[in-house]
Amino acid sequence: MMDLLGYGAFFLTTALIFSLVTLGLNLQWGLTGLFNVGLAGFVAIGAYTSALLTTPDDAARFGGFGLPILAGWAGAMIVGGIAAALTGMATLRLRSDYLAITTFGVAVVVQLVALNAQKLTGGPFGIGFIPRPFGSLAETPLLFNLSNLAVVSAVTLMAYLALEHLSRSPWGRVLKALREDGRAAISLGKSARFYRVQAFAVGGAIMALAGALQAHFTGFIAPDNYLPILTFQVWVMLIVGGSGSNAGAIAGSILVWAIWAGSGTLTSVLFAPEQQARAASLQIVAIGVMLCVILLIRPNGLFGDRPRRPKPGKQKKAAASENEAGP
Amino acid sequence: MSLQFVVDGLLTGSMIGLGAIGVTLTYSILRFSNFAHGDFMAWGTYATLAVVSAIGAMFGKVAPIGPLSFGWPLLVALVVGMAFTALLALLLDKVLFSRLRSQGRAIIVVMASFGASMALRSLLEFTFSSRPTYFSRAIQIAMPVGFGIRITPDQIALLLLTAVLVLGVHLLMTRTQTGRSMQALSQNAALARIVGIDVASVVRVTWIIGGALACVAGVMIGILVQIRPFMGFDMLLPMFAAAILGGIGSIPGAVLGGLIIGLAEAGAVQLIGAEWRAAISFIILMAVLFVRPIGLFGVRER
């Protein structure tokens, strides 16, 4: 019973860290319509920044500044935000696909730096000894897991409330206006590029914070934690939950993580150890097909609020597809 | 600095350029960045490998052609592989992309291609495992051609094949009715429809050319490097960078962009080390986006 409770706390902590990334993505995509396929890169930037700031001094690499954990989290958000702002500045005046390609490139390069800049990131060996909040409780796993869950829940709740507030604020309304009808919003004197860069930077900062949380929760990070599969998982979470809704982002994350973890357990029971790697790739195929199917039959997800505004001249067609996509 | 990097760069550039033709065509005619294009490459290569093995099982060991490392079975298999990859692209368009395209939200199609890419690649990994394989394990002797440059017969043959294919696609685009329809559609889709261009057939030709060339690029990688499920995914960033550097929609631009990136990568490997190779495409991509986002031969977006 206690084990189950401990596992439940551990599971929810992981799911909520994912949901923090999904909230960041929802600000970028759901609210503003910016397509980021390199979010693993921003999560990694946050994790490594916070690790460098908070770990004790290490002769083998740069840094280890021994700062408090909160300073690490703040640093992660700042660096993640700046990286996202730079990415946005290069691409957001161009067609939306350019942002996708560039963010993809950011993720590739961050992965490359994590793997090869040994002096900075520890290379393939990663960074260990990252201070954990409530590390002194590690002897009693249940208490440790529950206190971690409390910290992660508090951060997620704060991010959720802040994002809800933001999306109702004048700033959030400008973003929605740009998403729905860029030309109309621009004609009202709003600088599309300026607002989009801001939204992209704030989303990147939230993703980086999630990376930092994860790093301090596990105490060890390595380049393998930030492969393209992470980006993919978070996208599925947002699409399942419904882009545009912060509550949907959290619910989608928990649901998809439950499916992912459950199918992982299932394959480990069903397949022999030497077949595990193959079973894991089949798991990815299943999730990929799921993403495509949801996009086809229910693009608004479970909780999505994105109204599909019919385009002038296409109203009949849009209305028809609206009916098809309806519940 | 040895001039050997020129040969390496031209070869890598050919692979990137052949792939980038498909990327640039999909982007300019179907209006989306296809993240599954790299996986077409990998699927085409594995299909070719499967046909080579099947021929090997039927006819036994076949002697290679002259000094090359491969014989006629690979050429037959390549043609089958190209057809297979084109069909795969058409099939994916039919079940997925065309339906999402009709909803009119381009970026949803990009997202679907991202999901399809993950699924396609993992399916390869499931079927063939992630262990690398090869068309041939024979080692070729490189011939010196002066200036300290050495080149193998395979490399010469593949450079020639690339030149022939690029010339062929260029002629197709500029001299045939289909090619002109493709250009018209990429420049102004609404107007092209009004003058009665058969959009469905143009879309089909786009996928066929893109898929077939992706297969050739993948087989080149398979002959010169190795075959892995991730081989195409790793080429995605260089291919996008080449298409943008050359100017979206331009076939000579995609090839030239590919060659520039290939040469830059090969040159940089000597200076800063092979582990940073993948960063070169990103740096070139960012530089182009900041300085001249329409690329070398691009036209401004309307």
Contacts between the chains, C-beta under 8 A, distances in Angstrom:
chain1	res1	chain2	res2	distance
A	33	B	107	7.4
A	35	B	107	5.1
A	35	B	110	6.4
A	35	B	111	7.1
A	37	B	35	7.2
A	37	B	110	7.9
A	37	B	114	5.7
A	90	B	286	5.8
A	90	B	289	4.6
A	90	B	290	5.6
A	91	B	289	5.9
A	93	B	293	7.9
A	94	B	289	7.0
A	94	B	293	5.4
A	94	B	301	7.7
A	95	B	301	6.2
A	96	B	106	7.2
A	96	B	107	5.3
A	97	B	27	6.9
A	97	B	32	6.6
A	97	B	33	4.2
A	97	B	106	7.5
A	97	B	107	7.4
A	97	B	110	6.1
A	98	B	244	7.4
A	98	B	289	6.5
A	98	B	293	7.3
A	100	B	33	5.9
A	100	B	35	7.7
A	100	B	107	7.6
A	100	B	110	5.6
A	101	B	33	5.9
A	101	B	237	7.9
A	101	B	240	4.6
A	101	B	244	7.2
A	101	B	285	7.1
A	102	B	285	6.9
A	102	B	286	7.2
A	102	B	289	6.7
A	104	B	35	7.6
A	104	B	236	7.1
A	104	B	237	6.5
A	104	B	240	7.5
A	105	B	237	5.4
A	105	B	240	7.8
A	105	B	241	7.7
A	105	B	281	7.3
A	105	B	282	4.2
A	105	B	285	5.7
A	105	B	286	7.5
A	106	B	282	7.7
A	108	B	237	5.4
A	108	B	278	5.7
A	108	B	279	7.9
A	108	B	282	6.5
A	109	B	278	7.5
A	109	B	279	5.3
A	109	B	282	4.9
A	112	B	275	7.4
A	112	B	276	6.8
A	112	B	278	5.6
A	112	B	279	5.6
A	115	B	275	7.5
A	116	B	275	4.6
A	116	B	276	6.7
A	228	B	118	7.6
A	228	B	233	7.7
A	229	B	118	7.4
A	232	B	114	7.1
A	232	B	115	7.3
A	232	B	118	5.1
A	235	B	111	6.9
A	235	B	114	7.1
A	235	B	115	7.6
A	236	B	115	7.7
A	239	B	111	7.6
A	277	B	129	7.4
A	277	B	130	7.2
A	278	B	125	7.5
A	278	B	126	5.3
A	278	B	129	6.8
A	281	B	122	4.1
A	281	B	123	7.5
A	281	B	125	4.1
A	281	B	126	4.4
A	281	B	130	8.0
A	282	B	122	7.2
A	282	B	126	5.1
A	284	B	118	5.9
A	284	B	119	7.1
A	284	B	122	3.9
A	285	B	118	8.0
A	285	B	119	4.8
A	285	B	122	4.7
A	285	B	123	5.1
A	285	B	126	6.5
A	287	B	118	7.6
A	287	B	119	8.0
A	288	B	115	4.8
A	288	B	116	6.8
A	288	B	117	7.9
A	288	B	118	4.3
A	288	B	119	2.9
A	288	B	120	7.9
A	288	B	122	6.8
A	289	B	115	7.9
A	289	B	119	5.5
A	291	B	111	7.8
A	291	B	112	7.5
A	291	B	115	3.7
A	291	B	118	8.0
A	292	B	96	5.7
A	292	B	112	5.4
A	292	B	115	4.9
A	292	B	116	6.1
A	292	B	119	7.3
A	295	B	100	6.4
A	295	B	108	6.1
A	295	B	111	6.5
A	295	B	112	5.1
A	295	B	115	7.3
A	296	B	96	7.2
A	296	B	99	6.0
A	296	B	100	6.9
A	296	B	112	8.0
A	299	B	103	7.6
A	299	B	108	6.6
A	311	B	104	6.5
A	314	B	104	6.6
A	317	B	102	7.9
A	318	B	104	7.9
A	321	B	103	6.0
